[in-house]
Amino acid sequence: MTTKAKTKKKDDTVVKLRIRVRAYENKILDASVKQIMDTANRHDATINGPIPMPTEIKKYTVNRSPFIYKNTREQFEIRTHKRLIDILNPSPKTIEALTNLSLPSGVDIDVKML
């Protein structure tokens, strides 16, 4: 019985292609995520997502004047928007289509096989 259970687990393994997409502008990010999802749908892949991740905010405080008005400060922030897409059991054609995909500049992609 234990050998059957072991063989069942080998057959049930799901290969995931996890894609993390980041950008400073959310409109460009959403457009590139839609392009990735359309490409995966054309090759009949099962998709989970896009899952919006928390926006990472980096704040920088700078003195306006170095001498007289030292207490006046300016604040700047950089917002990094993130999305997560999981593609279950991708075929080789799906992976090839995703690698040949040209996305706009300013979009950072991280792909992992799980």
MDTraj code that builds the backbone (N, CA, C; nanometers):
import mdtraj as md
import numpy as np

residues = "MET THR THR LYS ALA LYS THR LYS LYS LYS ASP ASP THR VAL VAL LYS LEU ARG ILE ARG VAL ARG ALA TYR GLU ASN LYS ILE LEU ASP ALA SER VAL LYS GLN ILE MET ASP THR ALA ASN ARG HIS ASP ALA THR ILE ASN GLY PRO ILE PRO MET PRO THR GLU ILE LYS LYS TYR THR VAL ASN ARG SER PRO PHE ILE TYR LYS ASN THR ARG GLU GLN PHE GLU ILE ARG THR HIS LYS ARG LEU ILE ASP ILE LEU ASN PRO SER PRO LYS THR ILE GLU ALA LEU THR ASN LEU SER LEU PRO SER GLY VAL ASP ILE ASP VAL LYS MET LEU".split()
xyz = np.array([
    [0.0801, -0.1194, 0.0000],
    [0.0000, 0.0000, 0.0000],
    [0.0850, 0.1267, 0.0000],
    [0.1976, 0.1210, 0.0619],
    [0.2816, 0.2403, 0.0667],
    [0.3384, 0.2750, -0.0702],
    [0.3650, 0.1744, -0.1539],
    [0.4176, 0.2036, -0.2870],
    [0.3127, 0.2723, -0.3735],
    [0.1866, 0.2349, -0.3577],
    [0.0803, 0.3012, -0.4333],
    [0.0660, 0.4463, -0.3909],
    [0.0761, 0.4711, -0.2624],
    [0.0644, 0.6084, -0.2128],
    [0.1795, 0.6943, -0.2652],
    [0.2986, 0.6352, -0.2711],
    [0.4128, 0.7107, -0.3218],
    [0.3975, 0.7405, -0.4699],
    [0.3479, 0.6460, -0.5479],
    [0.3303, 0.6707, -0.6906],
    [0.2198, 0.7721, -0.7158],
    [0.1194, 0.7727, -0.6320],
    [0.0131, 0.8704, -0.6471],
    [0.0647, 1.0117, -0.6257],
    [0.1504, 1.0294, -0.5268],
    [0.2040, 1.1623, -0.5000],
    [0.2913, 1.2105, -0.6145],
    [0.3619, 1.1207, -0.6796],
    [0.4447, 1.1599, -0.7931],
    [0.3579, 1.2064, -0.9089],
    [0.2450, 1.1428, -0.9302],
    [0.1562, 1.1809, -1.0392],
    [0.0833, 1.3111, -1.0096],
    [0.0587, 1.3409, -0.8824],
    [-0.0181, 1.4587, -0.8448],
    [0.0660, 1.5861, -0.8346],
    [0.1962, 1.5786, -0.8590],
    [0.2788, 1.6981, -0.8462],
    [0.2385, 1.7995, -0.9523],
    [0.2226, 1.9206, -0.9078],
    [0.1827, 2.0293, -0.9952],
    [0.3032, 2.1208, -1.0152],
    [0.3380, 2.1429, -1.1406],
    [0.4470, 2.2350, -1.1726],
    [0.3865, 2.3735, -1.1876],
    [0.4434, 2.4692, -1.1146],
    [0.3938, 2.6067, -1.1187],
    [0.4990, 2.6964, -1.1799],
    [0.4539, 2.7895, -1.2568],
    [0.5393, 2.8958, -1.3071],
    [0.4923, 3.0222, -1.2359],
    [0.5707, 3.0716, -1.1407],
    [0.5315, 3.1887, -1.0620],
    [0.5978, 3.3126, -1.1209],
    [0.5156, 3.4080, -1.1616],
    [0.5650, 3.5303, -1.2238],
    [0.5341, 3.6467, -1.1312],
    [0.6380, 3.7182, -1.0903],
    [0.6221, 3.8400, -1.0100],
    [0.6544, 3.9585, -1.0986],
    [0.5610, 4.0513, -1.1068],
    [0.5775, 4.1676, -1.1932],
    [0.5765, 4.2921, -1.1060],
    [0.6725, 4.3831, -1.1307],
    [0.6816, 4.5086, -1.0544],
    [0.6942, 4.6253, -1.1495],
    [0.6403, 4.7390, -1.1087],
    [0.6552, 4.8629, -1.1851],
    [0.6235, 4.9812, -1.0950],
    [0.6731, 5.0978, -1.1360],
    [0.6453, 5.2197, -1.0600],
    [0.5084, 5.2772, -1.0957],
    [0.4604, 5.2515, -1.2159],
    [0.3294, 5.3022, -1.2581],
    [0.2311, 5.1859, -1.2703],
    [0.1147, 5.2021, -1.2091],
    [0.0196, 5.0909, -1.2064],
    [-0.0471, 5.0665, -1.3414],
    [-0.0610, 5.1676, -1.4257],
    [-0.1253, 5.1480, -1.5559],
    [-0.0380, 5.0623, -1.6475],
    [0.0916, 5.0897, -1.6473],
    [0.1843, 5.0097, -1.7276],
    [0.1889, 4.8667, -1.6745],
    [0.1857, 4.8534, -1.5423],
    [0.1876, 4.7214, -1.4793],
    [0.0643, 4.6406, -1.5185],
    [-0.0535, 4.7012, -1.5105],
    [-0.1766, 4.6302, -1.5452],
    [-0.1795, 4.5915, -1.6932],
    [-0.1251, 4.6775, -1.7796],
    [-0.1212, 4.6467, -1.9229],
    [-0.0290, 4.5282, -1.9500],
    [0.0857, 4.5233, -1.8835],
    [0.1790, 4.4127, -1.9056],
    [0.1246, 4.2829, -1.8459],
    [0.0545, 4.2890, -1.7323],
    [-0.0073, 4.1694, -1.6739],
    [-0.1155, 4.1159, -1.7665],
    [-0.1921, 4.2054, -1.8267],
    [-0.2960, 4.1630, -1.9210],
    [-0.2331, 4.0959, -2.0426],
    [-0.1199, 4.1479, -2.0884],
    [-0.0493, 4.0895, -2.2019],
    [0.0022, 3.9488, -2.1671],
    [0.0541, 3.9310, -2.0463],
    [0.1018, 3.7989, -2.0015],
    [-0.0146, 3.7007, -1.9933],
    [-0.1271, 3.7454, -1.9373],
    [-0.2430, 3.6579, -1.9226],
    [-0.3038, 3.6199, -2.0581],
    [-0.3076, 3.7147, -2.1527],
    [-0.3594, 3.6833, -2.2861],
    [-0.2718, 3.5799, -2.3566],
    [-0.1397, 3.5937, -2.3392],
    [-0.0483, 3.4968, -2.3999],
    [-0.0676, 3.3588, -2.3399],
    [-0.0834, 3.3512, -2.2089],
    [-0.1043, 3.2218, -2.1426],
    [-0.2394, 3.1618, -2.1812],
    [-0.3423, 3.2448, -2.1943],
    [-0.4748, 3.1954, -2.2334],
    [-0.4756, 3.1413, -2.3762],
    [-0.3965, 3.2026, -2.4655],
    [-0.3890, 3.1548, -2.6034],
    [-0.3338, 3.0132, -2.6121],
    [-0.2484, 2.9765, -2.5153],
    [-0.1884, 2.8432, -2.5149],
    [-0.2571, 2.7502, -2.4151],
    [-0.3791, 2.7824, -2.3761],
    [-0.4629, 2.6985, -2.2892],
    [-0.3952, 2.6624, -2.1579],
    [-0.3392, 2.7604, -2.0910],
    [-0.2756, 2.7382, -1.9610],
    [-0.3735, 2.7755, -1.8504],
    [-0.3613, 2.7093, -1.7362],
    [-0.4433, 2.7405, -1.6202],
    [-0.3747, 2.8510, -1.5415],
    [-0.4490, 2.9589, -1.5144],
    [-0.3897, 3.0774, -1.4523],
    [-0.4567, 3.1056, -1.3187],
    [-0.3757, 3.1369, -1.2173],
    [-0.4235, 3.1905, -1.0905],
    [-0.3715, 3.3329, -1.0806],
    [-0.4616, 3.4278, -1.0741],
    [-0.4159, 3.5650, -1.0577],
    [-0.4763, 3.6543, -1.1625],
    [-0.4328, 3.7735, -1.1725],
    [-0.3230, 3.8388, -1.1019],
    [-0.3621, 3.8739, -0.9590],
    [-0.2724, 3.8482, -0.8684],
    [-0.2943, 3.8781, -0.7273],
    [-0.2205, 4.0075, -0.6955],
    [-0.2915, 4.1133, -0.6567],
    [-0.2218, 4.2372, -0.6217],
    [-0.1519, 4.2237, -0.4871],
    [-0.0244, 4.2519, -0.4858],
    [0.0549, 4.2485, -0.3635],
    [0.0575, 4.3888, -0.3028],
    [0.0943, 4.4016, -0.1760],
    [0.0986, 4.5346, -0.1142],
    [0.1985, 4.6266, -0.1847],
    [0.1588, 4.7522, -0.1992],
    [0.2451, 4.8506, -0.2633],
    [0.3560, 4.8897, -0.1677],
    [0.4786, 4.8844, -0.2167],
    [0.5940, 4.9199, -0.1351],
    [0.6199, 5.0697, -0.1524],
    [0.6209, 5.1440, -0.0418],
    [0.6393, 5.2891, -0.0463],
    [0.7701, 5.3248, 0.0224],
    [0.8592, 5.3906, -0.0523],
    [0.9845, 5.4404, 0.0047],
    [0.9750, 5.5922, 0.0117],
    [0.9927, 5.6470, 0.1323],
    [0.9831, 5.7917, 0.1515],
    [1.1210, 5.8500, 0.1791],
    [1.1476, 5.9643, 0.1169],
    [1.2732, 6.0355, 0.1355],
    [1.2417, 6.1772, 0.1810],
    [1.3068, 6.2219, 0.2887],
    [1.2893, 6.3572, 0.3410],
    [1.4179, 6.4349, 0.3157],
    [1.4020, 6.5551, 0.2590],
    [1.5169, 6.6362, 0.2199],
    [1.4989, 6.7771, 0.2754],
    [1.6083, 6.8375, 0.3224],
    [1.6031, 6.9784, 0.3638],
    [1.5826, 7.0662, 0.2416],
    [1.4923, 7.1665, 0.2548],
    [1.4724, 7.2582, 0.1426],
    [1.5884, 7.3553, 0.1319],
    [1.6300, 7.4031, 0.2448],
    [1.7393, 7.5002, 0.2471],
    [1.8430, 7.4535, 0.3480],
    [1.9698, 7.4550, 0.3126],
    [2.0703, 7.4032, 0.4058],
    [2.1094, 7.4999, 0.5176],
    [2.0735, 7.6290, 0.5045],
    [2.1267, 7.7250, 0.6009],
    [2.0183, 7.7935, 0.6836],
    [1.9421, 7.8831, 0.6271],
    [1.8518, 7.9677, 0.7061],
    [1.7249, 7.8917, 0.7474],
    [1.6537, 7.8373, 0.6511],
    [1.5264, 7.7704, 0.6794],
    [1.5494, 7.6207, 0.6957],
    [1.6217, 7.5880, 0.8008],
    [1.6614, 7.4487, 0.8186],
    [1.5433, 7.3574, 0.8555],
    [1.4396, 7.4104, 0.9146],
    [1.3263, 7.3291, 0.9591],
    [1.2269, 7.2985, 0.8473],
    [1.2403, 7.3626, 0.7329],
    [1.1494, 7.3319, 0.6220],
    [1.2057, 7.2138, 0.5452],
    [1.1199, 7.1165, 0.5274],
    [1.1643, 6.9941, 0.4607],
    [1.0658, 6.9557, 0.3508],
    [1.1167, 6.8803, 0.2550],
    [1.0345, 6.8294, 0.1463],
    [1.0354, 6.6780, 0.1515],
    [0.9216, 6.6164, 0.1218],
    [0.9147, 6.4705, 0.1219],
    [0.8831, 6.4197, -0.0179],
    [0.9561, 6.3159, -0.0568],
    [0.9335, 6.2489, -0.1844],
    [0.9092, 6.1020, -0.1558],
    [0.8337, 6.0366, -0.2436],
    [0.8094, 5.8949, -0.2250],
    [0.8132, 5.8225, -0.3581],
    [0.8546, 5.6977, -0.3523],
    [0.8546, 5.6099, -0.4686],
    [0.7639, 5.4926, -0.4344],
    [0.6629, 5.4720, -0.5179],
    [0.5698, 5.3612, -0.4968],
    [0.6011, 5.2504, -0.5963],
    [0.6179, 5.1289, -0.5451],
    [0.6428, 5.0126, -0.6295],
    [0.5205, 4.9217, -0.6221],
    [0.4504, 4.9111, -0.7349],
    [0.3309, 4.8275, -0.7424],
    [0.3727, 4.6878, -0.7855],
    [0.3079, 4.5840, -0.7285],
    [0.3461, 4.4457, -0.7560],
    [0.2233, 4.3603, -0.7847],
    [0.2411, 4.2630, -0.8739],
    [0.1373, 4.1644, -0.9027],
    [0.2017, 4.0262, -0.9065],
    [0.1223, 3.9249, -0.8767],
    [0.1689, 3.7862, -0.8748],
    [0.0773, 3.7026, -0.9625],
    [0.1373, 3.6234, -1.0536],
    [0.0604, 3.5373, -1.1432],
    [0.1172, 3.3964, -1.1316],
    [0.0309, 3.2974, -1.1120],
    [0.0717, 3.1564, -1.1106],
    [0.0129, 3.0881, -1.2330],
    [0.0979, 3.0187, -1.3078],
    [0.0533, 2.9399, -1.4222],
    [0.0782, 2.7942, -1.3860],
    [-0.0290, 2.7143, -1.3839],
    [-0.0198, 2.5746, -1.3428],
    [0.0045, 2.4844, -1.4634],
    [0.0993, 2.3931, -1.4488],
    [0.1368, 2.2957, -1.5524],
    [0.1537, 2.3600, -1.6907],
    [0.2498, 2.4524, -1.7051],
    [0.2675, 2.5176, -1.8353],
    [0.3300, 2.4229, -1.9369],
    [0.2843, 2.4311, -2.0591],
    [0.3417, 2.3503, -2.1667],
    [0.4678, 2.4200, -2.2179],
    [0.5532, 2.3490, -2.2880],
    [0.6742, 2.4136, -2.3425],
    [0.6426, 2.5291, -2.4376],
    [0.5316, 2.5179, -2.5121],
    [0.4930, 2.6277, -2.6020],
    [0.4541, 2.7521, -2.5226],
    [0.3892, 2.7324, -2.4087],
    [0.3516, 2.8450, -2.3233],
    [0.4755, 2.9151, -2.2700],
    [0.5729, 2.8377, -2.2241],
    [0.6956, 2.8958, -2.1702],
    [0.7716, 2.9713, -2.2789],
    [0.7754, 2.9143, -2.3993],
    [0.8449, 2.9798, -2.5099],
    [0.7758, 3.1100, -2.5489],
    [0.6430, 3.1094, -2.5497],
    [0.5687, 3.2306, -2.5845],
    [0.5898, 3.3394, -2.4800],
    [0.5979, 3.3005, -2.3531],
    [0.6198, 3.3988, -2.2470],
    [0.7615, 3.4553, -2.2504],
    [0.8596, 3.3747, -2.2890],
    [0.9969, 3.4266, -2.2961],
    [1.0147, 3.5211, -2.4139],
    [0.9392, 3.4999, -2.5212],
    [0.9498, 3.5864, -2.6392],
    [0.8636, 3.7113, -2.6277],
    [0.7959, 3.7290, -2.5180],
    [0.7051, 3.8412, -2.4976],
    [0.7847, 3.9690, -2.4743],
    [0.7510, 4.0750, -2.5447],
    [0.8196, 4.2034, -2.5232],
    [0.7267, 4.2946, -2.4429],
    [0.7738, 4.3334, -2.3255],
    [0.6964, 4.4182, -2.2357],
    [0.7559, 4.5581, -2.2326],
    [0.6777, 4.6588, -2.1923],
    [0.7287, 4.7958, -2.1896],
    [0.8423, 4.8138, -2.0889],
    [0.9228, 4.9162, -2.1130],
    [1.0332, 4.9435, -2.0208],
    [0.9772, 4.9941, -1.8886],
    [1.0471, 4.9672, -1.7815],
    [1.0005, 5.0061, -1.6495],
    [0.9263, 4.8956, -1.5779],
    [0.9119, 4.7797, -1.6433],
    [0.8445, 4.6656, -1.5830],
    [0.9500, 4.5600, -1.5521],
    [0.9568, 4.5184, -1.4265],
    [1.0534, 4.4189, -1.3820],
    [0.9813, 4.2865, -1.3617],
    [1.0373, 4.1778, -1.4175],
    [0.9734, 4.0475, -1.4106],
    [1.0671, 3.9479, -1.3444],
    [1.0110, 3.8674, -1.2533],
    [1.0861, 3.7610, -1.1869],
    [1.0066, 3.6320, -1.2065],
    [1.0673, 3.5326, -1.2721],
    [0.9990, 3.4073, -1.3021],
    [1.0669, 3.2932, -1.2279],
    [0.9864, 3.2103, -1.1592],
    [1.0384, 3.0941, -1.0863],
    [0.9537, 2.9727, -1.1193],
    [1.0209, 2.8571, -1.1235],
    [0.9516, 2.7303, -1.1387],
    [0.9396, 2.6662, -1.0017],
    [0.8187, 2.6319, -0.9603],
    [0.7964, 2.5687, -0.8306],
    [0.7451, 2.4279, -0.8491],
])
top = md.Topology()
chain = top.add_chain()
for i, resn in enumerate(residues, 1):
    res = top.add_residue(resn, chain, resSeq=i)
    for name in ("N", "CA", "C"):
        top.add_atom(name, md.element.get_by_symbol(name[0]), res)
traj = md.Trajectory(xyz[None], top)
